[in-house]
Amino acid sequence: MPLMNVFHDGDGFPRIVLADPSGSSAEVLLYGGQVVSWKNERREELLFMSSKAIWKPPKAIRGGIPVFFPQFGNLGTSERNGFARNKFWTIDSDPSPLPPSNNHSSVDLLLKSTDEDLKIWPRSFELRLRVSLSAGKLTLIPRVRNTDTKPFSFTFALRNYLSVSDISEVRVEGLETLDYLDNLMRRERFTEQADAITFDGEVDRIYLSSPQKIAIIDHEKKRTFVLRKDGMPDAGMWNPWDKRAKTVPDLGYEDYKTMLCVDSAVTETPIVLKPLEEWKGYQELSTVSSSYCSGQLDPRKVLYGF
């Protein structure tokens, strides 16, 4: 049977540990509704956590999968990347029906607007997140319900801090030919020209109207992350590289080498909800062993199943 346990650590962060019979596990904090660990059946950590992460509210924790709501980046009137990642969530005792997650170990979390939130963002909402673990897969289903009397709009992202062996050896497939906004160039719009995205410097982009499947290929580990998403059309990508890493207080100087953020996001066209309407997103992370093909990984196999 899949397992779910709640632990109260001395650090004041109640955490839910999901376990799968295959040996994989995930840890989710009530603080921020944030997944902070995902290990495969060999107990290898698949998510990056900063060596200088600050585990003290109200600071955000740099690593894992933070939830950005009600805004992504500084596109809006709320604080940068929103306030959901700095709040204590609760376990949802009455989760509304989603398709049954058979053989999944899962937890449903809930964040409701408080008087304090209403001062920052005067809209009444309920934000739910289901985190499900199964053999080789981690699935997150976010939902936002408008409990206000007026319509509201928001942007949203799940920021996936992926653990990689060496950022210089990583390539991303599935975003070629897309338009992107470059945050290093005042959000100017460009079209991706490369056949696959590789890294040799700082990157901070939002790829627009991206496909439902993106492959992040780690040559050195011979492992590919596959990100599938629905309801979140954009894809953020971030790595600070060396100079910028030195200016981020809660990031170790060398940490940039073993991380890559690839986000499921709604940014270009905000979601608009009328009273009582609900938006639902979907994200599934999985890993596959990459086989070499004439010295290169064969991404078509990963993306299209050839």
Backbone torsions as a table, in degrees:
resi	resn	phi	psi	omega
1	MET	NA	138.3	173.5
2	PRO	-62.5	151.5	-174.4
3	LEU	-121.7	150.8	171.0
4	MET	-141.9	125.4	177.9
5	ASN	-128.1	147.2	175.8
6	VAL	-108.3	126.4	178.9
7	PHE	-115.5	142.4	174.3
8	HIS	-111.4	100.5	-178.3
9	ASP	-80.3	164.4	178.9
10	GLY	-64.3	-17.9	-177.5
11	ASP	-80.1	1.6	177.8
12	GLY	80.1	13.4	179.3
13	PHE	-110.3	94.8	174.9
14	PRO	-59.4	132.8	-178.0
15	ARG	-130.0	145.5	176.9
16	ILE	-102.9	128.3	178.2
17	VAL	-108.4	119.6	176.0
18	LEU	-98.5	137.2	179.9
19	ALA	-131.7	146.9	-179.7
20	ASP	-119.1	145.1	-179.7
21	PRO	-55.2	-24.9	179.8
22	SER	-69.0	-15.5	-177.8
23	GLY	108.4	-7.9	178.1
24	SER	-76.7	159.7	-178.8
25	SER	-150.7	162.1	174.6
26	ALA	-145.1	147.8	176.4
27	GLU	-121.2	132.0	-178.4
28	VAL	-125.3	129.3	177.1
29	LEU	-89.4	146.5	168.7
30	LEU	-69.5	-26.9	176.4
31	TYR	-73.3	114.4	178.7
32	GLY	79.1	-3.5	-174.1
33	GLY	56.9	34.6	-165.9
34	GLN	-100.1	126.3	170.4
35	VAL	-73.4	124.8	-178.6
36	VAL	-114.5	-6.1	177.6
37	SER	-154.7	142.6	171.5
38	TRP	-146.2	113.7	-177.5
39	LYS	-114.8	143.1	178.4
40	ASN	-82.0	-177.5	-175.2
41	GLU	-65.5	-16.8	175.9
42	ARG	-92.5	9.3	178.4
43	ARG	67.7	21.9	176.3
44	GLU	-84.6	133.2	179.0
45	GLU	-74.8	128.7	-176.6
46	LEU	-101.8	-16.2	179.3
47	LEU	-105.0	146.3	178.2
48	PHE	-86.0	140.1	170.9
49	MET	-129.7	129.7	-178.6
50	SER	-59.6	140.8	177.3
51	SER	-68.6	-16.1	179.7
52	LYS	-115.9	22.1	-179.4
53	ALA	-55.6	140.3	-179.8
54	ILE	-98.9	116.3	-176.5
55	TRP	-100.7	55.2	-178.4
56	LYS	-141.1	112.3	174.8
57	PRO	-56.7	147.0	4.7
58	PRO	-93.8	23.2	179.4
59	LYS	-72.0	145.8	173.0
60	ALA	-76.7	150.2	-179.4
61	ILE	-96.8	121.5	-175.1
62	ARG	-85.4	101.5	178.3
63	GLY	144.3	175.5	-179.7
64	GLY	69.9	-135.8	179.7
65	ILE	-132.8	85.2	175.6
66	PRO	-72.3	152.8	179.8
67	VAL	-102.5	120.9	179.1
68	PHE	-100.1	111.0	179.2
69	PHE	-158.0	141.7	5.8
70	PRO	-90.5	14.7	173.9
71	GLN	-149.4	152.0	177.5
72	PHE	-103.8	129.8	-178.9
73	GLY	67.9	-143.9	-179.8
74	ASN	-111.9	32.0	-179.0
75	LEU	-89.9	74.9	-179.9
76	GLY	157.1	-169.3	-174.4
77	THR	-99.9	-11.3	-179.8
78	SER	-82.1	179.9	178.5
79	GLU	-70.2	159.6	-177.3
80	ARG	-53.5	130.0	-178.4
81	ASN	61.6	15.9	172.5
82	GLY	75.0	-176.3	-174.8
83	PHE	-113.6	-4.9	-175.7
84	ALA	-61.2	-31.5	-176.7
85	ARG	-78.7	-7.3	-179.9
86	ASN	-109.7	13.3	-175.0
87	LYS	-117.6	153.6	172.3
88	PHE	-84.0	124.9	176.5
89	TRP	-91.6	173.5	174.6
90	THR	-121.8	162.1	171.8
91	ILE	-77.8	129.1	-176.5
92	ASP	-76.1	110.8	-175.8
93	SER	-77.6	-16.6	-177.1
94	ASP	-134.6	64.5	-175.1
95	PRO	-66.0	136.9	179.3
96	SER	-71.5	156.1	-167.9
97	PRO	-64.5	132.7	169.3
98	LEU	-125.7	162.2	177.2
99	PRO	-51.5	140.6	-175.8
100	PRO	-61.6	137.2	179.2
101	SER	-96.8	76.4	-179.2
102	ASN	-61.2	138.6	178.7
103	ASN	59.0	17.7	175.2
104	HIS	-108.1	143.7	169.4
105	SER	-92.9	120.8	-173.5
106	SER	-141.6	160.1	175.3
107	VAL	-138.6	143.2	176.8
108	ASP	-109.7	123.6	-179.0
109	LEU	-112.8	155.8	-175.1
110	LEU	-139.9	135.8	171.7
111	LEU	-127.6	121.7	177.2
112	LYS	-111.0	150.0	179.3
113	SER	-64.4	138.0	176.6
114	THR	-110.0	171.3	176.9
115	ASP	-56.8	-36.8	-179.8
116	GLU	-64.5	-44.0	179.1
117	ASP	-62.9	-38.8	-176.1
118	LEU	-64.0	-24.5	175.9
119	LYS	-70.4	-38.1	-179.0
120	ILE	-77.5	-42.7	-174.1
121	TRP	-142.1	96.4	-169.3
122	PRO	-75.6	61.7	176.9
123	ARG	-137.5	138.2	-179.4
124	SER	-92.3	128.2	-172.9
125	PHE	-145.9	166.3	165.0
126	GLU	-129.5	126.5	178.6
127	LEU	-113.8	121.4	-179.9
128	ARG	-114.9	150.4	177.5
129	LEU	-142.6	120.7	171.1
130	ARG	-100.2	126.7	175.4
131	VAL	-111.6	122.7	-178.7
132	SER	-125.2	138.3	178.8
133	LEU	-118.6	132.2	170.3
134	SER	-140.4	175.7	-175.6
135	ALA	-55.5	115.0	175.3
136	GLY	78.0	3.3	-175.4
137	LYS	-137.8	143.3	172.7
138	LEU	-127.5	120.5	-175.3
139	THR	-117.3	133.6	176.4
140	LEU	-122.4	127.8	178.3
141	ILE	-121.2	101.7	177.5
142	PRO	-90.2	145.5	175.7
143	ARG	-139.9	139.4	177.6
144	VAL	-122.9	127.1	176.6
145	ARG	-114.9	136.0	175.8
146	ASN	-84.3	111.0	177.1
147	THR	-105.3	18.9	-178.9
148	ASP	-93.7	176.0	177.9
149	THR	-94.3	-7.3	-178.5
150	LYS	-126.2	157.3	175.9
151	PRO	-65.3	154.3	170.5
152	PHE	-143.1	162.8	178.0
153	SER	-125.5	155.0	-179.9
154	PHE	-154.4	159.9	167.4
155	THR	-113.3	165.6	-167.6
156	PHE	-156.2	150.8	171.1
157	ALA	-157.1	148.6	163.7
158	LEU	-105.8	114.7	-179.0
159	ARG	-92.6	115.5	-177.7
160	ASN	-97.8	105.4	174.5
161	TYR	-83.7	99.8	-177.3
162	LEU	-90.5	140.3	178.4
163	SER	-87.9	122.0	179.5
164	VAL	-124.3	159.3	-177.0
165	SER	-73.5	-41.0	-177.6
166	ASP	-161.1	115.4	-174.4
167	ILE	-56.3	-29.8	179.7
168	SER	-68.3	-17.2	-176.7
169	GLU	-103.7	9.2	-174.8
170	VAL	-101.2	143.4	170.5
171	ARG	-134.3	149.5	-178.7
172	VAL	-117.3	128.0	-179.5
173	GLU	-114.9	144.7	175.9
174	GLY	115.1	-8.1	-179.0
175	LEU	-110.8	2.6	-178.1
176	GLU	-63.3	146.5	-179.8
177	THR	71.4	0.0	-178.8
178	LEU	-82.9	155.9	168.8
179	ASP	-78.5	144.9	174.6
180	TYR	-140.5	154.7	173.6
181	LEU	-98.0	128.2	-177.1
182	ASP	-100.4	109.3	-178.8
183	ASN	-69.5	-15.1	177.0
184	LEU	-84.0	-9.1	-178.7
185	MET	-125.7	47.0	178.3
186	ARG	51.3	43.3	176.9
187	ARG	58.5	28.5	176.1
188	GLU	-66.7	152.0	-175.4
189	ARG	-98.0	130.9	178.6
190	PHE	-130.8	168.9	173.7
191	THR	-114.3	131.0	-179.2
192	GLU	-66.7	124.8	-177.1
193	GLN	-100.3	-21.7	-172.9
194	ALA	-75.2	150.8	175.4
195	ASP	-69.1	-35.8	175.3
196	ALA	-145.5	149.9	-176.4
197	ILE	-89.8	125.2	174.8
198	THR	-122.9	170.9	-167.2
199	PHE	-127.1	126.0	173.6
200	ASP	-141.4	21.2	178.8
201	GLY	179.6	178.9	-177.1
202	GLU	-59.3	139.4	175.8
203	VAL	-137.1	135.1	177.7
204	ASP	-150.5	92.9	-171.0
205	ARG	-135.3	159.2	169.4
206	ILE	-125.2	113.8	177.1
207	TYR	-84.5	130.6	-171.4
208	LEU	-96.6	144.4	178.1
209	SER	47.1	54.6	-176.6
210	SER	-81.1	160.9	-178.4
211	PRO	-69.2	170.8	-178.2
212	GLN	-77.3	-8.7	-176.7
213	LYS	-133.7	127.2	178.5
214	ILE	-129.9	137.3	179.6
215	ALA	-111.4	131.1	177.8
216	ILE	-114.5	108.0	-168.3
217	ILE	-102.4	120.6	180.0
218	ASP	-104.4	99.4	-174.3
219	HIS	-59.3	-44.9	-172.5
220	GLU	-65.0	-41.5	-179.7
221	LYS	-85.2	-3.3	-175.2
222	LYS	50.5	44.3	-177.9
223	ARG	-134.0	140.9	177.8
224	THR	-121.2	127.9	168.9
225	PHE	-85.5	135.0	173.1
226	VAL	-114.2	122.3	178.3
227	LEU	-105.9	116.7	173.8
228	ARG	-110.2	139.5	-178.0
229	LYS	-147.8	157.4	178.9
230	ASP	-148.0	142.8	179.9
231	GLY	78.7	-2.7	177.6
232	MET	-128.8	87.3	-167.1
233	PRO	-72.0	-20.9	-175.2
234	ASP	-99.4	163.3	-179.8
235	ALA	-135.2	115.6	176.1
236	GLY	-82.9	153.9	175.9
237	MET	-143.5	128.9	-176.4
238	TRP	-145.2	131.3	164.0
239	ASN	-147.3	126.0	-171.5
240	PRO	-78.1	-15.2	-174.3
241	TRP	57.1	-170.8	-166.6
242	ASP	-72.8	-46.9	-174.8
243	LYS	-64.5	-48.7	-178.1
244	ARG	-66.7	-36.2	-179.5
245	ALA	-57.7	-34.2	-178.6
246	LYS	-69.5	-17.4	-178.9
247	THR	-96.2	-3.7	-178.9
248	VAL	-97.9	108.1	-170.2
249	PRO	-62.1	-29.1	-177.0
250	ASP	-103.1	29.5	177.0
251	LEU	-130.2	128.9	176.6
252	GLY	-65.9	149.1	-175.6
253	TYR	-56.9	-35.9	-176.4
254	GLU	-95.4	-3.9	-172.5
255	ASP	-60.9	-29.6	-175.5
256	TYR	-59.5	-24.1	-175.7
257	LYS	-69.3	-25.2	-173.0
258	THR	-115.8	24.2	-179.7
259	MET	-140.0	153.2	167.8
260	LEU	-151.0	129.0	175.3
261	CYS	-95.1	125.0	170.6
262	VAL	-127.5	115.5	-169.2
263	ASP	-106.3	144.0	166.6
264	SER	-90.5	123.2	-169.2
265	ALA	-144.0	156.7	169.9
266	VAL	-123.8	105.0	-176.6
267	THR	-129.0	-50.0	-171.1
268	GLU	-65.1	-44.1	178.8
269	THR	-117.0	102.5	-179.0
270	PRO	-58.9	153.1	175.0
271	ILE	-79.1	132.7	175.7
272	VAL	-112.9	125.7	178.7
273	LEU	-119.0	131.6	171.8
274	LYS	-80.4	164.6	177.6
275	PRO	-51.3	134.6	179.3
276	LEU	72.2	-1.7	175.6
277	GLU	-77.5	154.5	179.4
278	GLU	-130.7	139.4	172.7
279	TRP	-106.1	143.7	178.3
280	LYS	-131.4	133.4	173.7
281	GLY	-113.9	175.4	-180.0
282	TYR	-153.0	134.2	175.1
283	GLN	-140.7	134.2	176.2
284	GLU	-129.9	124.8	174.5
285	LEU	-106.2	132.6	174.2
286	SER	-140.8	165.1	176.6
287	THR	-125.5	145.2	174.1
288	VAL	-131.5	149.2	174.1
289	SER	-72.0	132.9	-178.8
290	SER	-93.3	132.8	176.3
291	SER	-99.1	145.0	178.0
292	TYR	-80.6	145.5	-178.2
293	CYS	-139.7	106.7	-175.1
294	SER	48.0	47.0	176.1
295	GLY	82.3	-11.1	179.1
296	GLN	-118.6	151.9	171.1
297	LEU	-72.5	151.0	179.4
298	ASP	-98.6	94.8	-175.0
299	PRO	-69.6	-22.4	-178.3
300	ARG	-63.2	-34.3	177.8
301	LYS	-60.5	-43.3	-177.2
302	VAL	-70.7	-46.8	-173.0
303	LEU	-78.1	-37.4	-172.2
304	TYR	-119.7	-3.7	177.7
305	GLY	71.6	26.3	178.7
306	PHE	-69.8	NA	NA
